[in-house]
């Protein structure tokens, strides 16, 4: 596919928003104190969280996707699970069993991304942009190993290409794919390593012959040191993948395996703010 297809990836905190329960958290605390039971508090928090998520998803749709749609472009959107969702699901599995079945563990964790991409698809359709949520399998992401820590071996892009030709935005659940289980003689789902939504975005950009992909995050780029710790931290406008690989520690904002894959497939990576579309971000040069 030679035409321009923007490949966008939104991280979990970006999808959730910086305020999990909306803008007026102090009033929410007061409202919780007025509830009679713990269940009442739980229901109130769940309701406010969903309202906050809805507002945030509409912001993302209008600020980052609608402008592309207005230019006649149909992007591919990759999403992580909402903030903390994967950790909570992993914790649930650990509480149930010290050694859960890898197959069922993978299916439990992948449910986080499925909630996020379905919710974003509903949001896009609500503002007039045709969209279709897709599992990793529906997106054609084939892995070469078992249900956990899958390694991408191939992208069967037929379904995604059909959607793009119809101007329907594919909203792909990151972090997941599928493999052929020779023992059971059928396809089974698999999950990639932590941060695997980054790898999903790079792989899709490569499959569609795109020169780059954009990772929208809660930070506006890569800094020379942790900006939360050092006041003199400086944002880097551009860095080669070769140089980035020498950093210790490796920046948490991007998965190392995604950068390695990008170097192998010659796909540049942008790290940009998911809260301010006007900020330029950092370019990781992987095509050199």
C-alpha positions as CSV (number, residue, x, y, z in Angstrom):
1,X,0.0,0.0,0.0
2,X,1.8,3.1,-1.3
3,X,-0.6,5.8,-0.2
4,X,-0.2,7.6,3.1
5,X,-1.8,5.7,6.0
6,X,-1.0,7.4,9.4
7,X,-0.3,4.8,12.1
8,X,-1.1,6.1,15.5
9,X,-0.7,4.4,18.8
10,X,-2.2,5.7,22.1
11,X,-0.9,4.5,25.4
12,X,-2.9,3.6,28.5
13,X,-2.5,6.8,30.5
14,X,-3.1,8.8,27.3
15,X,-6.4,7.1,26.8
16,X,-7.4,7.4,30.5
17,X,-6.4,11.0,30.9
18,X,-4.3,12.6,33.6
19,X,-7.4,12.8,35.9
20,X,-8.9,9.4,36.2
21,X,-12.2,10.7,37.5
22,X,-12.5,13.9,35.6
23,X,-11.7,17.5,36.5
24,X,-13.4,17.9,39.9
25,X,-11.8,15.2,42.0
26,X,-12.1,17.2,45.3
27,X,-15.9,17.2,44.9
28,X,-15.9,13.5,44.1
29,X,-14.1,12.9,47.5
30,X,-16.8,14.8,49.2
31,X,-19.5,12.8,47.4
32,X,-17.8,9.5,48.4
33,X,-18.0,10.6,52.1
34,X,-21.7,11.0,51.7
35,X,-22.3,7.5,50.5
36,X,-23.8,4.9,52.9
37,X,-22.0,1.7,51.9
38,X,-18.8,0.6,50.3
39,X,-20.8,-0.6,47.3
40,X,-22.3,2.8,46.9
41,X,-18.9,4.3,46.8
42,X,-17.7,1.8,44.3
43,X,-20.7,2.5,42.0
44,X,-20.1,6.2,42.2
45,X,-16.4,5.9,41.4
46,X,-17.2,3.6,38.4
47,X,-19.7,6.0,37.1
48,X,-17.4,9.0,37.4
49,X,-14.5,7.0,35.9
50,X,-16.6,6.1,32.9
51,X,-17.7,9.7,32.4
52,X,-14.0,10.8,32.6
53,X,-13.0,8.2,30.1
54,X,-15.8,9.2,27.7
55,X,-14.7,12.8,27.8
56,X,-11.1,11.9,27.3
57,X,-11.9,9.6,24.3
58,X,-13.8,12.4,22.7
59,X,-10.8,14.7,23.2
60,X,-8.5,12.1,21.4
61,X,-11.0,11.6,18.6
62,X,-11.5,15.3,17.9
63,X,-7.9,16.5,18.5
64,X,-5.9,13.7,16.8
65,X,-8.1,11.6,14.5
66,X,-10.8,14.0,13.2
67,X,-8.2,16.4,11.6
68,X,-6.8,13.5,9.6
69,X,-10.2,12.4,8.6
70,X,-10.9,16.0,7.4
71,X,-7.8,15.8,5.1
72,X,-9.2,12.7,3.5
73,X,-6.7,10.4,5.4
74,X,-7.8,7.1,7.0
75,X,-5.4,6.2,9.9
76,X,-4.8,3.0,11.6
77,X,-5.1,3.4,15.4
78,X,-3.5,1.0,17.9
79,X,-4.5,1.2,21.5
80,X,-3.1,0.0,24.8
81,X,-5.4,-1.0,27.7
82,X,-6.7,1.8,29.9
83,X,-4.2,2.9,32.5
84,X,-3.5,0.2,35.2
85,X,-5.9,-2.3,33.5
86,X,-3.2,-4.8,32.5
87,X,-1.7,-4.7,36.0
88,X,-5.1,-5.3,37.6
89,X,-5.8,-8.2,35.3
90,X,-2.4,-9.8,36.0
91,X,-3.0,-9.3,39.7
92,X,-6.4,-11.0,39.4
93,X,-4.7,-14.0,37.8
94,X,-2.1,-14.2,40.5
95,X,-4.8,-14.1,43.2
96,X,-6.6,-17.0,41.6
97,X,-3.6,-19.2,41.0
98,X,0.2,-19.1,41.4
99,X,0.5,-20.8,38.1
100,X,-2.3,-20.0,35.7
101,X,-2.7,-21.6,32.4
102,X,-0.7,-19.5,29.8
103,X,-3.6,-19.7,27.4
104,X,-6.1,-18.4,29.9
105,X,-3.7,-15.8,31.3
106,X,-3.2,-14.5,27.8
107,X,-6.9,-14.3,27.2
108,X,-7.5,-12.5,30.5
109,X,-4.8,-9.8,29.8
110,X,-5.8,-9.2,26.3
111,X,-9.3,-8.2,27.4
112,X,-7.9,-4.8,28.6
113,X,-7.1,-3.7,25.1
114,X,-10.4,-5.0,23.7
115,X,-12.3,-2.7,26.1
116,X,-10.2,0.2,25.0
117,X,-10.4,-0.3,21.3
118,X,-14.2,-0.9,21.3
119,X,-14.7,2.2,23.4
120,X,-12.7,4.3,21.0
121,X,-14.4,2.9,18.0
122,X,-17.8,3.8,19.5
123,X,-16.4,7.3,20.1
124,X,-15.3,7.7,16.5
125,X,-18.6,6.6,15.2
126,X,-20.4,9.0,17.5
127,X,-18.6,12.0,15.8
128,X,-19.2,10.7,12.3
129,X,-16.0,8.7,11.6
130,X,-16.6,5.1,10.4
131,X,-14.5,2.8,12.6
132,X,-14.1,-0.9,13.3
133,X,-12.5,-2.4,16.5
134,X,-10.2,-5.3,15.7
135,X,-8.5,-8.0,17.8
136,X,-4.9,-8.8,17.0
137,X,-6.1,-11.9,15.1
138,X,-8.5,-9.9,13.0
139,X,-5.7,-7.5,12.3
140,X,-3.7,-10.4,11.0
141,X,-0.9,-10.3,13.5
142,X,0.8,-13.7,13.5
143,X,3.3,-14.7,16.2
144,X,5.9,-17.4,16.1
145,X,5.6,-18.8,19.6
146,X,3.1,-19.7,22.3
147,X,0.4,-17.8,24.2
148,X,2.7,-15.6,26.3
149,X,5.6,-13.3,25.1
150,X,4.7,-13.9,21.4
151,X,7.1,-12.7,18.7
152,X,5.6,-11.2,15.6
153,X,6.5,-13.3,12.5
154,X,4.0,-12.0,9.9
155,X,1.2,-9.5,9.3
156,X,-1.7,-10.7,7.1
157,X,-3.0,-7.3,6.2
158,X,-6.0,-8.3,4.0
159,X,-8.8,-7.3,6.4
160,X,-7.1,-4.0,7.4
161,X,-6.6,-3.2,3.7
162,X,-10.2,-3.8,3.0
163,X,-11.3,-1.4,5.8
164,X,-8.9,1.3,4.6
165,X,-10.2,1.1,1.1
166,X,-13.7,1.7,2.5
167,X,-12.4,4.6,4.5
168,X,-13.1,2.8,7.8
169,X,-10.6,3.4,10.6
170,X,-9.2,0.2,12.0
171,X,-8.8,0.5,15.7
172,X,-6.5,-2.4,16.6
173,X,-6.1,-3.9,20.1
174,X,-2.3,-3.7,20.7
175,X,-0.2,-6.3,22.6
176,X,-1.9,-9.3,20.9
177,X,-1.8,-11.7,18.0
178,X,-2.3,-15.4,17.3
179,X,-0.3,-18.5,16.4
180,X,-0.9,-21.9,15.1
181,X,-0.9,-24.6,17.9
182,X,0.5,-27.6,16.2
183,X,-0.5,-29.9,19.0
184,X,-4.2,-28.8,19.0
185,X,-4.1,-28.1,15.3
186,X,-5.9,-24.8,15.5
187,X,-5.1,-21.1,15.9
188,X,-4.7,-19.7,19.4
189,X,-4.3,-16.2,20.8
190,X,-1.0,-14.9,22.1
191,X,0.1,-11.7,23.8
192,X,3.3,-9.9,23.2
193,X,5.7,-8.7,25.9
194,X,4.8,-5.7,28.1
195,X,4.7,-2.6,26.1
196,X,3.8,-4.7,23.1
197,X,1.3,-2.2,21.7
198,X,4.4,-0.2,20.5
199,X,5.5,-3.3,18.6
200,X,2.0,-3.7,17.1
201,X,2.1,-0.2,15.7
202,X,5.6,-0.6,14.2
203,X,4.7,-3.9,12.6
204,X,1.5,-2.5,11.1
205,X,3.4,0.5,9.7
206,X,5.9,-1.9,8.1
207,X,3.2,-4.1,6.7
208,X,1.6,-1.1,5.0
209,X,4.9,0.3,3.7
210,X,4.7,3.4,5.8
211,X,7.9,5.3,6.7
212,X,7.0,5.9,10.3
213,X,4.5,5.6,13.1
214,X,3.5,7.9,16.0
215,X,3.3,6.9,19.6
216,X,1.1,9.3,21.6
217,X,2.1,9.3,25.2
218,X,1.7,11.2,28.5
219,X,5.0,12.9,27.8
220,X,6.0,15.2,24.9
221,X,9.1,13.3,23.8
222,X,12.3,11.6,25.0
223,X,14.4,13.5,27.6
224,X,18.1,13.1,28.3
225,X,17.2,12.3,31.8
226,X,14.1,11.7,33.9
227,X,12.2,15.1,33.8
228,X,10.3,14.0,36.9
229,X,13.5,13.8,38.9
230,X,15.9,16.3,37.3
231,X,14.9,19.9,36.8
232,X,17.6,20.4,34.1
233,X,16.3,17.5,31.9
234,X,16.1,18.5,28.3
235,X,13.9,17.1,25.6
236,X,15.7,15.6,22.6
237,X,14.3,16.5,19.2
238,X,15.9,13.6,17.4
239,X,17.9,10.5,18.3
240,X,19.2,7.5,16.3
241,X,18.0,4.1,17.3
242,X,21.7,3.1,17.5
243,X,22.4,5.7,20.1
244,X,19.2,5.1,22.0
245,X,20.1,1.4,22.4
246,X,23.2,2.4,24.4
247,X,21.2,4.3,27.0
248,X,21.1,2.9,30.5
249,X,18.5,2.7,31.6
250,X,16.5,2.4,28.4
251,X,13.7,4.9,28.2
252,X,10.5,3.5,29.6
253,X,8.4,5.5,27.1
254,X,9.2,3.0,24.3
255,X,9.6,-0.8,24.2
256,X,13.1,-1.9,23.3
257,X,11.8,-4.7,21.1
258,X,9.7,-2.2,19.2
259,X,12.8,-0.2,18.4
260,X,14.7,-3.3,17.4
261,X,11.9,-4.3,15.1
262,X,11.7,-0.8,13.6
263,X,15.5,-0.9,12.9
264,X,15.1,-4.2,11.2
265,X,12.1,-3.1,9.1
266,X,13.3,0.6,8.5
267,X,10.4,2.3,10.2
268,X,11.0,5.6,12.1
269,X,9.2,6.2,15.4
270,X,7.8,9.4,16.7
271,X,7.2,10.0,20.4
272,X,4.6,12.7,20.8
273,X,2.3,14.2,23.4
274,X,-1.2,12.7,23.5
275,X,-2.5,15.8,25.3
276,X,-1.2,18.6,23.0
277,X,-1.2,17.9,19.2
278,X,0.8,21.1,18.6
279,X,4.0,19.7,20.3
280,X,6.5,18.3,17.9
281,X,7.9,15.4,20.0
282,X,11.0,13.3,19.4
283,X,11.9,11.4,16.3
284,X,13.7,8.0,16.8
285,X,15.6,7.5,13.5
286,X,15.5,3.8,12.7
287,X,15.9,3.9,8.9
288,X,19.6,4.9,8.8
